[in-house]
Amino acid sequence: MPGLRRCVLTVMIALFLPALPFAEPASAQAPSETAAPILETRGPTMGTVYMVKIFNPPPGLPEDWREQIDRELRQVNDQMSTYLEDSEISRFNRSESTEWFEVSAATALVVGKALEIHQASGGAFDITVAPLVNAWSFGPGKRSLAPPEPERIRELLDRVGSAQLEVREQPPAIRKARGDLTIDLSAIAKGHGVDRVVERLGTWGADNVFVEIGGDLRVRGDKGGRPWMVGIQQPDVAGDVVARAIPLRDLAIATSGDYRNFFEHEGRRYSHTIDPRTGEPIRHATASVSVIAEDCMTADGWATAINVLGPDEALEVAERNGLDALVMVRGEDGSLAAVTSGSLLVPDDNPTVEPSAVAAGLGVGAGEAAAGEAGRDAGGSTAVGRWFPVVLVTAFAFAAALGAMAIGVIFGRRSISGSCGGLANRPDGEGGSRCSLCSQPDEACSRLREAAANASSSGSEGV
């Protein structure tokens, strides 16, 4: 039977080796422009997930770069989360003092940008809207999933208004004009977190990166001469369906919409986007707004502001502020129409996007397979389609080899050699087992071999 075993082994090697990656012919390799490695990491943050890709990573990248990115994002939470009781923002919200409240430079930066967008949008973007967000069941408190009473809305509107908030850079601090004023940076903090990670990667010499948090994303550089492809998600459909693919270099994009985060009450849908001017969720026909800007914090804040404004004012405000925007508007029949400004006026001609690159926003992750390149290798073929025949052939080869070995065992009445404790074991007549072959035998196995040898010398069948 040794000859049969060698034959089976030869067949297995002949069938299996061509399927291994290192045996792939050079003609099937990926194009040189994408041959450089891509490092990737992802994890939870800010109630959603983040993802980082580094194309052609630099030699100066620290070994613990993943941990450092995670720490950077935890610091953003420690500064700006309304869900953490000890964050800077939570402590500011609990304070009733109208004196300057010291904060980190990062928090002062984000508050300053929020006040800038508030002014430029005519009040459509307002971080003091937190009491209304909570009242409508979209904040960190208990959710009733029912509209608040009109009297309650009017009462809370008195506590809303960025005109009652001040910020200074040196020393960094914020101040409220009334003690019960509270703020919520959820509509802009994710974008800031993206920027923080991109800048941290830049300090390590990473010039070609893709960073996303819950659909808000920013890219730097490209992928071997090709831009990063980003998809804008189709509203009102299940899954991550791309409505528009956009090539990006050194830019950011953020999307705000009502198609993921909402609740229904008595047949009416209430969006998580609150109009700070009325105190109620937006009711117009805008399904989503995507904004491109140089940094993600700006794109994030403006996407919310333009979403609040609605389709009639959206493009006017976007053009006045030099923004590239795409607004998806619902028709009465449920259809969707896109109105655009700036560079987004140019239609896309390549619908292939980065995996997990659908700009979903809304505090919901973009998903593992957005469209196009999702699940594809560097050569452009799908990983499943490429490896399925290999797996199938290998499975048949293994089954054939196993069957041949079984025939040898049955007709040759021999034990199958293998590792100690596996198929090589057989009863030794004393309740134990004999080990015919161990590559690294322990003391017990050595004793079994010695016992087997003694039994063989006294006339018993060898192992």
PETA-V502372 format. One record per residue. N is the residue number from 1. RES is the residue in three letters. PHI is phi in whole degrees, 0 to 359 (NA if undefined). OMEGA is omega in degrees with one decimal (* if undefined). Layout:
# PETA-V502372
N/RES/PHI/OMEGA ; N/RES/PHI/OMEGA
This chain:
# PETA-V502372
1/MET/NA/177.1 ; 2/PRO/304/179.5 ; 3/GLY/296/177.9 ; 4/LEU/297/-179.1 ; 5/ARG/296/178.3 ; 6/ARG/297/178.9 ; 7/CYS/296/179.7 ; 8/VAL/299/179.9 ; 9/LEU/298/178.8 ; 10/THR/297/178.8 ; 11/VAL/297/-179.4 ; 12/MET/298/179.5 ; 13/ILE/296/-178.3 ; 14/ALA/297/-178.4 ; 15/LEU/281/-170.7 ; 16/PHE/274/-174.7 ; 17/LEU/302/-179.8 ; 18/PRO/299/-178.3 ; 19/ALA/276/-177.1 ; 20/LEU/286/-177.0 ; 21/PRO/303/-175.4 ; 22/PHE/286/178.9 ; 23/ALA/265/-178.0 ; 24/GLU/292/179.8 ; 25/PRO/297/-176.6 ; 26/ALA/300/-177.9 ; 27/SER/294/-178.1 ; 28/ALA/266/-179.4 ; 29/GLN/290/179.9 ; 30/ALA/293/175.9 ; 31/PRO/303/-175.6 ; 32/SER/299/-176.4 ; 33/GLU/291/178.1 ; 34/THR/243/-177.3 ; 35/ALA/286/-179.9 ; 36/ALA/295/-178.5 ; 37/PRO/290/174.0 ; 38/ILE/236/174.7 ; 39/LEU/270/-176.0 ; 40/GLU/215/172.6 ; 41/THR/211/178.7 ; 42/ARG/203/-179.3 ; 43/GLY/178/-179.0 ; 44/PRO/280/173.0 ; 45/THR/192/172.7 ; 46/MET/53/179.4 ; 47/GLY/76/179.4 ; 48/THR/217/179.7 ; 49/VAL/229/175.2 ; 50/TYR/242/176.1 ; 51/MET/216/179.6 ; 52/VAL/230/173.8 ; 53/LYS/235/177.2 ; 54/ILE/236/177.9 ; 55/PHE/272/-179.9 ; 56/ASN/52/-174.4 ; 57/PRO/303/-177.5 ; 58/PRO/284/179.1 ; 59/PRO/294/-179.0 ; 60/GLY/277/-179.7 ; 61/LEU/292/-178.4 ; 62/PRO/292/-179.0 ; 63/GLU/297/-178.1 ; 64/ASP/262/-175.9 ; 65/TRP/299/178.7 ; 66/ARG/295/178.8 ; 67/GLU/295/-180.0 ; 68/GLN/293/176.5 ; 69/ILE/295/178.8 ; 70/ASP/298/178.1 ; 71/ARG/295/178.5 ; 72/GLU/300/-179.2 ; 73/LEU/288/175.1 ; 74/ARG/295/178.3 ; 75/GLN/293/175.9 ; 76/VAL/300/176.9 ; 77/ASN/299/-179.4 ; 78/ASP/298/-179.2 ; 79/GLN/269/-164.6 ; 80/MET/236/-177.8 ; 81/SER/284/172.4 ; 82/THR/272/179.8 ; 83/TYR/269/178.4 ; 84/LEU/262/-174.7 ; 85/GLU/295/-176.8 ; 86/ASP/263/177.5 ; 87/SER/293/179.3 ; 88/GLU/301/-177.5 ; 89/ILE/293/179.0 ; 90/SER/296/179.0 ; 91/ARG/292/176.3 ; 92/PHE/296/-179.4 ; 93/ASN/294/178.8 ; 94/ARG/285/-178.3 ; 95/SER/289/176.6 ; 96/GLU/256/179.8 ; 97/SER/286/175.3 ; 98/THR/256/175.2 ; 99/GLU/272/178.2 ; 100/TRP/299/-179.2 ; 101/PHE/249/-176.7 ; 102/GLU/291/177.8 ; 103/VAL/224/176.9 ; 104/SER/288/177.4 ; 105/ALA/299/-180.0 ; 106/ALA/294/179.3 ; 107/THR/296/177.8 ; 108/ALA/297/178.3 ; 109/LEU/298/-177.8 ; 110/VAL/293/178.1 ; 111/VAL/297/177.8 ; 112/GLY/298/177.5 ; 113/LYS/295/179.0 ; 114/ALA/297/178.6 ; 115/LEU/293/176.9 ; 116/GLU/297/179.9 ; 117/ILE/291/176.3 ; 118/HIS/304/-178.7 ; 119/GLN/294/-176.2 ; 120/ALA/289/-177.7 ; 121/SER/263/-179.4 ; 122/GLY/70/178.0 ; 123/GLY/91/-179.0 ; 124/ALA/290/177.5 ; 125/PHE/250/-174.1 ; 126/ASP/210/-177.4 ; 127/ILE/281/176.0 ; 128/THR/273/-177.2 ; 129/VAL/281/-175.1 ; 130/ALA/311/180.0 ; 131/PRO/300/178.5 ; 132/LEU/287/177.0 ; 133/VAL/301/179.5 ; 134/ASN/293/-178.6 ; 135/ALA/296/179.8 ; 136/TRP/268/174.4 ; 137/SER/70/177.4 ; 138/PHE/245/-180.0 ; 139/GLY/257/-177.7 ; 140/PRO/284/-178.1 ; 141/GLY/281/180.0 ; 142/LYS/292/-176.1 ; 143/ARG/262/177.1 ; 144/SER/265/-178.5 ; 145/LEU/54/175.8 ; 146/ALA/214/-179.2 ; 147/PRO/296/175.1 ; 148/PRO/289/178.5 ; 149/GLU/292/179.6 ; 150/PRO/305/178.6 ; 151/GLU/297/178.8 ; 152/ARG/294/178.5 ; 153/ILE/297/179.5 ; 154/ARG/297/178.7 ; 155/GLU/296/-178.4 ; 156/LEU/289/178.7 ; 157/LEU/299/177.7 ; 158/ASP/293/-179.4 ; 159/ARG/265/-176.7 ; 160/VAL/249/176.7 ; 161/GLY/150/-178.2 ; 162/SER/292/175.4 ; 163/ALA/295/179.8 ; 164/GLN/266/-177.1 ; 165/LEU/232/178.1 ; 166/GLU/233/176.9 ; 167/VAL/218/173.4 ; 168/ARG/225/-177.5 ; 169/GLU/272/-175.8 ; 170/GLN/229/-18.5 ; 171/PRO/292/-174.3 ; 172/PRO/300/-179.7 ; 173/ALA/197/174.9 ; 174/ILE/230/-177.1 ; 175/ARG/214/178.2 ; 176/LYS/248/-177.4 ; 177/ALA/276/177.2 ; 178/ARG/226/-171.7 ; 179/GLY/295/-177.1 ; 180/ASP/265/177.0 ; 181/LEU/287/177.0 ; 182/THR/230/-178.5 ; 183/ILE/231/179.9 ; 184/ASP/220/-176.8 ; 185/LEU/262/-175.6 ; 186/SER/301/-176.2 ; 187/ALA/277/-178.1 ; 188/ILE/216/-175.5 ; 189/ALA/290/178.4 ; 190/LYS/299/178.0 ; 191/GLY/299/176.6 ; 192/HIS/298/178.0 ; 193/GLY/299/176.2 ; 194/VAL/300/180.0 ; 195/ASP/300/-179.7 ; 196/ARG/300/-178.5 ; 197/VAL/293/178.9 ; 198/VAL/299/179.3 ; 199/GLU/294/178.1 ; 200/ARG/297/177.5 ; 201/LEU/298/179.2 ; 202/GLY/296/178.7 ; 203/THR/294/178.4 ; 204/TRP/265/179.2 ; 205/GLY/87/178.2 ; 206/ALA/278/-174.4 ; 207/ASP/263/-177.8 ; 208/ASN/230/-172.8 ; 209/VAL/223/177.7 ; 210/PHE/226/-177.2 ; 211/VAL/232/-178.5 ; 212/GLU/224/169.9 ; 213/ILE/229/176.1 ; 214/GLY/54/177.8 ; 215/GLY/97/172.9 ; 216/ASP/273/-172.5 ; 217/LEU/213/178.4 ; 218/ARG/215/178.4 ; 219/VAL/237/173.0 ; 220/ARG/230/-179.2 ; 221/GLY/71/-177.5 ; 222/ASP/209/178.5 ; 223/LYS/241/177.3 ; 224/GLY/60/179.2 ; 225/GLY/96/177.8 ; 226/ARG/252/179.6 ; 227/PRO/290/170.8 ; 228/TRP/287/179.6 ; 229/MET/262/-177.0 ; 230/VAL/238/-179.7 ; 231/GLY/254/172.1 ; 232/ILE/269/-171.3 ; 233/GLN/287/175.2 ; 234/GLN/283/178.9 ; 235/PRO/292/171.0 ; 236/ASP/65/176.4 ; 237/VAL/231/178.5 ; 238/ALA/284/178.9 ; 239/GLY/80/-177.5 ; 240/ASP/256/-179.7 ; 241/VAL/256/-175.9 ; 242/VAL/278/175.0 ; 243/ALA/270/-177.0 ; 244/ARG/205/177.8 ; 245/ALA/254/-174.0 ; 246/ILE/230/174.3 ; 247/PRO/280/-177.9 ; 248/LEU/232/168.9 ; 249/ARG/224/175.0 ; 250/ASP/54/179.8 ; 251/LEU/218/178.2 ; 252/ALA/233/176.6 ; 253/ILE/217/176.7 ; 254/ALA/221/-178.5 ; 255/THR/232/174.8 ; 256/SER/233/-179.9 ; 257/GLY/197/-176.6 ; 258/ASP/246/-170.2 ; 259/TYR/268/178.3 ; 260/ARG/239/-173.7 ; 261/ASN/248/-178.0 ; 262/PHE/198/170.6 ; 263/PHE/221/-179.6 ; 264/GLU/244/179.2 ; 265/HIS/216/179.5 ; 266/GLU/53/174.5 ; 267/GLY/82/-179.7 ; 268/ARG/242/-179.4 ; 269/ARG/264/179.9 ; 270/TYR/244/-179.2 ; 271/SER/284/177.6 ; 272/HIS/284/-179.7 ; 273/THR/276/-177.5 ; 274/ILE/262/174.2 ; 275/ASP/279/-176.4 ; 276/PRO/292/179.8 ; 277/ARG/277/-179.4 ; 278/THR/248/-177.7 ; 279/GLY/83/-177.5 ; 280/GLU/236/175.2 ; 281/PRO/299/179.6 ; 282/ILE/298/-176.9 ; 283/ARG/234/-176.3 ; 284/HIS/280/-170.9 ; 285/ALA/274/179.9 ; 286/THR/291/177.8 ; 287/ALA/267/178.4 ; 288/SER/199/176.7 ; 289/VAL/226/175.3 ; 290/SER/242/-177.5 ; 291/VAL/232/174.7 ; 292/ILE/255/178.3 ; 293/ALA/211/-179.1 ; 294/GLU/289/177.2 ; 295/ASP/233/-173.4 ; 296/CYS/284/178.1 ; 297/MET/299/178.4 ; 298/THR/294/179.5 ; 299/ALA/298/-178.6 ; 300/ASP/297/-179.1 ; 301/GLY/295/-178.4 ; 302/TRP/290/177.4 ; 303/ALA/299/177.5 ; 304/THR/292/-178.2 ; 305/ALA/299/-178.2 ; 306/ILE/291/176.2 ; 307/ASN/297/177.9 ; 308/VAL/294/-175.4 ; 309/LEU/296/-178.9 ; 310/GLY/90/-172.1 ; 311/PRO/296/-176.9 ; 312/ASP/290/-178.0 ; 313/GLU/262/-169.4 ; 314/ALA/306/-174.9 ; 315/LEU/292/178.4 ; 316/GLU/300/179.8 ; 317/VAL/292/179.8 ; 318/ALA/298/-179.8 ; 319/GLU/292/179.4 ; 320/ARG/295/-178.8 ; 321/ASN/257/176.0 ; 322/GLY/65/-176.9 ; 323/LEU/259/170.2 ; 324/ASP/270/-174.3 ; 325/ALA/224/172.7 ; 326/LEU/232/-178.4 ; 327/VAL/246/176.4 ; 328/MET/264/-173.8 ; 329/VAL/244/178.1 ; 330/ARG/278/171.9 ; 331/GLY/270/-179.6 ; 332/GLU/297/179.5 ; 333/ASP/271/179.7 ; 334/GLY/91/178.4 ; 335/SER/287/-179.9 ; 336/LEU/240/175.6 ; 337/ALA/237/-178.7 ; 338/ALA/252/172.5 ; 339/VAL/242/-170.3 ; 340/THR/225/174.6 ; 341/SER/218/177.2 ; 342/GLY/64/-175.8 ; 343/SER/294/-179.4 ; 344/LEU/286/174.1 ; 345/LEU/292/-179.0 ; 346/VAL/279/-178.6 ; 347/PRO/291/178.3 ; 348/ASP/284/177.8 ; 349/ASP/237/178.7 ; 350/ASN/216/-175.1 ; 351/PRO/280/-179.5 ; 352/THR/277/-174.8 ; 353/VAL/239/176.7 ; 354/GLU/295/170.1 ; 355/PRO/304/-178.5 ; 356/SER/63/-176.3 ; 357/ALA/254/177.9 ; 358/VAL/292/-176.8 ; 359/ALA/283/-173.6 ; 360/ALA/274/-177.5 ; 361/GLY/63/171.7 ; 362/LEU/62/179.5 ; 363/GLY/72/-179.2 ; 364/VAL/238/-178.6 ; 365/GLY/298/-175.1 ; 366/ALA/279/176.6 ; 367/GLY/97/-175.5 ; 368/GLU/278/-176.7 ; 369/ALA/226/-175.2 ; 370/ALA/291/179.5 ; 371/ALA/180/171.2 ; 372/GLY/59/-173.5 ; 373/GLU/288/-177.5 ; 374/ALA/305/179.8 ; 375/GLY/78/-179.2 ; 376/ARG/262/175.5 ; 377/ASP/269/-175.0 ; 378/ALA/295/-179.3 ; 379/GLY/278/175.3 ; 380/GLY/100/178.3 ; 381/SER/265/-178.6 ; 382/THR/292/-177.5 ; 383/ALA/296/-179.0 ; 384/VAL/295/-178.8 ; 385/GLY/297/-176.6 ; 386/ARG/287/-172.6 ; 387/TRP/265/-178.2 ; 388/PHE/301/178.3 ; 389/PRO/299/179.9 ; 390/VAL/297/-179.8 ; 391/VAL/298/-178.2 ; 392/LEU/296/-179.5 ; 393/VAL/296/-179.5 ; 394/THR/298/179.9 ; 395/ALA/297/178.7 ; 396/PHE/296/-179.2 ; 397/ALA/296/-179.7 ; 398/PHE/295/179.3 ; 399/ALA/297/179.9 ; 400/ALA/295/-179.9 ; 401/ALA/295/-180.0 ; 402/LEU/297/178.4 ; 403/GLY/296/179.4 ; 404/ALA/296/179.0 ; 405/MET/294/178.5 ; 406/ALA/297/178.0 ; 407/ILE/299/179.3 ; 408/GLY/297/-179.8 ; 409/VAL/293/-176.3 ; 410/ILE/296/-174.3 ; 411/PHE/276/-180.0 ; 412/GLY/265/179.5 ; 413/ARG/53/-178.6 ; 414/ARG/242/173.9 ; 415/SER/281/177.1 ; 416/ILE/272/-179.6 ; 417/SER/286/178.4 ; 418/GLY/192/-179.7 ; 419/SER/281/-178.0 ; 420/CYS/298/-179.1 ; 421/GLY/91/-178.7 ; 422/GLY/254/-176.7 ; 423/LEU/290/-177.1 ; 424/ALA/285/-176.4 ; 425/ASN/287/171.2 ; 426/ARG/209/-177.9 ; 427/PRO/301/178.2 ; 428/ASP/256/178.8 ; 429/GLY/87/-179.0 ; 430/GLU/238/179.1 ; 431/GLY/85/179.6 ; 432/GLY/254/177.7 ; 433/SER/212/178.3 ; 434/ARG/253/-179.6 ; 435/CYS/251/-175.2 ; 436/SER/280/-177.1 ; 437/LEU/207/173.3 ; 438/CYS/232/178.4 ; 439/SER/290/177.3 ; 440/GLN/224/-174.2 ; 441/PRO/292/174.1 ; 442/ASP/271/-175.9 ; 443/GLU/298/-179.0 ; 444/ALA/296/-179.4 ; 445/CYS/294/178.2 ; 446/SER/297/178.3 ; 447/ARG/295/177.6 ; 448/LEU/297/179.0 ; 449/ARG/297/-179.7 ; 450/GLU/297/178.3 ; 451/ALA/296/179.5 ; 452/ALA/295/-179.8 ; 453/ALA/295/178.6 ; 454/ASN/296/179.5 ; 455/ALA/295/-179.1 ; 456/SER/293/-178.7 ; 457/SER/292/179.6 ; 458/SER/262/172.9 ; 459/GLY/107/179.3 ; 460/SER/281/-179.7 ; 461/GLU/291/-179.9 ; 462/GLY/288/180.0 ; 463/VAL/267/*
